[in-house]
Amino acid sequence: LENISVIGESDNSTCKAVASGNRLIKEITLSEDFIKKASKQEIETAIIQASNRALEQAARVEQSEMSHAAMSILPGLG
């Protein structure tokens, strides 16, 4: 899971967050234009949105990976 990366974006795609499959944020990037024009509140909101979306994606990936691992261990349950 540590080697899997997922990306979440804010509504306006001005912020992107990259998370690992272990649900750890690895990177946050903001559009240069957005940084210059946005208020502190807008920047914070974009970071929160992108981070939450990346973490949601990471949780889905983790669940999928664990499900596949369980099926390989106990093939009769699938």
Contacts in CASP RR format, 6 or more apart in sequence:
PFRMAT RR
TARGET T0000
AUTHOR 0000-0000-0000
METHOD contacts of the structure
MODEL  1
LENISVIGESDNSTCKAVASGNRLIKEITLSEDFIKKASKQEIETAIIQA
SNRALEQAARVEQSEMSHAAMSILPGLG
1 20 0 8 1.000
1 21 0 8 1.000
1 22 0 8 1.000
1 61 0 8 1.000
1 62 0 8 1.000
1 65 0 8 1.000
2 20 0 8 1.000
2 21 0 8 1.000
2 22 0 8 1.000
3 20 0 8 1.000
4 20 0 8 1.000
4 21 0 8 1.000
4 58 0 8 1.000
4 61 0 8 1.000
4 65 0 8 1.000
5 18 0 8 1.000
5 19 0 8 1.000
5 20 0 8 1.000
5 21 0 8 1.000
5 26 0 8 1.000
6 18 0 8 1.000
6 19 0 8 1.000
6 20 0 8 1.000
6 21 0 8 1.000
6 54 0 8 1.000
6 57 0 8 1.000
6 58 0 8 1.000
6 61 0 8 1.000
7 16 0 8 1.000
7 17 0 8 1.000
7 18 0 8 1.000
7 19 0 8 1.000
7 54 0 8 1.000
7 57 0 8 1.000
8 16 0 8 1.000
8 17 0 8 1.000
8 18 0 8 1.000
8 19 0 8 1.000
8 50 0 8 1.000
8 51 0 8 1.000
8 53 0 8 1.000
8 54 0 8 1.000
8 57 0 8 1.000
9 15 0 8 1.000
9 16 0 8 1.000
9 17 0 8 1.000
9 49 0 8 1.000
9 50 0 8 1.000
9 53 0 8 1.000
10 16 0 8 1.000
10 45 0 8 1.000
10 46 0 8 1.000
10 47 0 8 1.000
10 49 0 8 1.000
10 50 0 8 1.000
10 53 0 8 1.000
11 46 0 8 1.000
11 49 0 8 1.000
12 34 0 8 1.000
12 46 0 8 1.000
13 31 0 8 1.000
14 30 0 8 1.000
14 31 0 8 1.000
14 33 0 8 1.000
14 34 0 8 1.000
14 38 0 8 1.000
14 46 0 8 1.000
15 28 0 8 1.000
15 29 0 8 1.000
15 30 0 8 1.000
15 31 0 8 1.000
15 34 0 8 1.000
15 43 0 8 1.000
15 46 0 8 1.000
15 47 0 8 1.000
15 49 0 8 1.000
15 50 0 8 1.000
16 27 0 8 1.000
16 28 0 8 1.000
16 29 0 8 1.000
16 50 0 8 1.000
17 25 0 8 1.000
17 27 0 8 1.000
17 28 0 8 1.000
17 47 0 8 1.000
17 50 0 8 1.000
17 51 0 8 1.000
17 53 0 8 1.000
17 54 0 8 1.000
18 25 0 8 1.000
18 26 0 8 1.000
18 27 0 8 1.000
18 28 0 8 1.000
18 54 0 8 1.000
19 25 0 8 1.000
19 26 0 8 1.000
19 51 0 8 1.000
19 54 0 8 1.000
19 55 0 8 1.000
19 57 0 8 1.000
19 58 0 8 1.000
20 26 0 8 1.000
20 58 0 8 1.000
21 58 0 8 1.000
21 61 0 8 1.000
21 62 0 8 1.000
21 65 0 8 1.000
22 58 0 8 1.000
22 62 0 8 1.000
23 55 0 8 1.000
23 58 0 8 1.000
23 59 0 8 1.000
23 62 0 8 1.000
25 51 0 8 1.000
25 54 0 8 1.000
25 55 0 8 1.000
28 47 0 8 1.000
28 50 0 8 1.000
28 51 0 8 1.000
30 43 0 8 1.000
30 46 0 8 1.000
30 47 0 8 1.000
34 42 0 8 1.000
34 43 0 8 1.000
34 46 0 8 1.000
35 43 0 8 1.000
38 46 0 8 1.000
70 77 0 8 1.000
71 77 0 8 1.000
71 78 0 8 1.000
END
